[in-house]
Amino acid sequence: MNYDTKQKKGPFTPIRQFSIYAENKVGRLNEVVNVLSANQIHIMALSSVDSTDSTIIRIIVDYFEQAIALLEENNFAFDTIEVVAVEINTEENLKRVTSCLVEAEINIHYIYPFLMRPHGKSGLVLRLEDNELAIDVLRQHQVNVLSQEDIAR
């Protein structure tokens, strides 16, 4: 099936992910967590991928702009990228997400869950090859796509 993208009415602030580059050493993740926590920035989703001598810590926070300043002040090397986040509350919701992305031929580069969300709802972070098309396709299939405002406390 061919999908055309549509503009959503009203403001939509995409969720941005931090990819923090760190030495693969004891305590580095703890340093990131402590810097953010001490400044009332909450980690909403977390993934860590390591190799022999380095680690990529991927995080989603509730207040993105404040986190940028804190990470820069504390000399963490990082990049940011827009990701798609969706709400899932059942296995059926997960099936709907993956099925509609396959149908639209949108590749999932990686995926990881939220640690927490307001109101106790579950969610997934998706790194996709085409965010704009994916958001439109997901919405057409009644999947709740989350914005930065949805995860702020």
C-alpha positions in Angstrom: 0.0 0.0 0.0 1.3 3.5 -0.9 1.1 6.2 1.8 1.1 9.9 1.4 2.2 12.0 4.3 -0.2 14.6 5.8 0.4 17.5 8.1 -1.0 17.0 11.6 -2.9 20.0 12.8 -1.5 21.8 15.8 2.0 21.8 17.2 3.9 18.5 17.4 7.4 18.5 19.0 9.3 15.3 18.0 11.1 13.4 20.6 14.9 13.8 20.5 17.3 11.1 21.6 20.7 11.7 23.1 23.5 9.3 22.1 26.2 9.8 24.7 29.6 8.4 23.8 31.5 7.1 26.8 34.5 5.0 27.7 33.5 1.4 28.5 34.4 1.8 32.2 32.7 1.2 35.5 30.5 4.0 36.7 30.1 6.0 33.4 26.4 5.4 33.2 26.1 6.3 36.8 27.7 9.6 36.2 25.2 10.5 33.5 22.3 9.4 35.7 23.5 11.4 38.6 24.1 14.6 36.6 20.6 14.5 35.2 18.9 13.4 38.4 20.6 16.1 40.5 19.0 18.6 38.2 15.5 17.2 38.1 15.9 15.8 34.6 14.2 12.3 34.4 15.4 9.6 32.1 12.3 8.3 30.4 13.9 5.7 28.1 17.4 4.1 28.2 19.5 1.8 26.0 23.2 1.0 26.2 25.3 -0.6 23.5 28.9 -1.4 24.2 31.9 -2.6 22.4 35.4 -3.5 23.6 36.4 0.0 24.6 33.4 2.3 24.2 29.7 2.6 24.9 26.8 4.4 23.3 24.2 5.4 25.9 20.9 6.3 24.3 18.5 8.2 26.4 15.2 10.1 26.2 14.6 12.7 28.9 11.6 14.7 29.9 13.3 18.1 29.4 15.5 18.0 26.4 16.9 21.6 26.3 17.9 21.6 30.0 19.6 18.2 29.5 21.7 19.6 26.6 23.1 22.3 28.8 23.9 19.8 31.6 25.6 17.4 29.3 27.7 20.1 27.8 28.6 21.6 31.2 29.8 18.2 32.3 31.8 17.5 29.1 29.8 14.5 27.9 30.3 13.8 24.2 26.9 13.4 22.6 24.8 13.7 19.5 21.0 14.1 19.2 18.6 12.7 16.7 14.8 12.7 16.2 13.1 9.4 16.9 9.6 8.2 16.9 7.9 7.1 20.1 4.7 5.2 20.3 2.4 4.2 23.1 1.8 0.4 23.5 -0.3 -1.2 26.2 -0.8 -4.7 24.8 1.0 -7.2 22.6 -1.7 -6.4 20.0 -0.5 -2.8 20.0 3.1 -4.0 19.3 1.9 -6.2 16.5 0.0 -3.2 15.0 3.1 -1.0 15.1 5.4 -3.6 13.4 2.8 -4.7 10.9 2.0 -1.2 9.6 5.7 -0.3 9.3 6.4 -3.4 7.3 3.4 -2.7 5.1 4.7 0.7 4.4 8.3 -0.7 3.9 9.8 1.4 6.6 12.9 -0.2 8.2 13.4 -0.2 12.0 17.0 0.5 12.8 16.6 -0.2 16.5 14.0 -0.2 19.2 13.9 0.1 23.0 11.3 0.6 25.7 10.5 3.5 27.9 11.4 3.0 31.6 8.5 5.1 32.6 5.9 7.4 31.3 3.3 9.7 32.9 0.2 7.9 33.9 1.9 4.5 33.9 1.5 3.8 30.2 4.1 1.8 28.2 5.9 3.0 25.2 8.6 2.3 22.6 11.3 4.4 21.1 11.9 3.6 17.4 14.8 4.7 15.2 13.4 4.5 11.7 14.6 5.3 8.2 11.7 7.8 7.5 10.2 9.4 10.6 7.7 11.6 8.8 6.2 8.8 6.8 6.2 6.5 9.8 4.3 8.9 11.9 1.7 9.3 9.3 1.4 5.6 8.8 1.2 4.8 12.5 -1.5 7.4 13.0 -3.5 6.0 10.1 -3.5 2.7 12.0 -4.7 4.4 15.2 -1.3 4.1 17.0 -0.7 6.9 19.5 2.5 8.7 18.4 4.1 10.6 21.3 5.5 14.1 21.3 8.0 15.6 23.7 5.1 17.2 25.5 3.6 13.8 26.1 6.6 12.6 28.1 7.3 15.8 30.1 6.3 15.5 33.7 
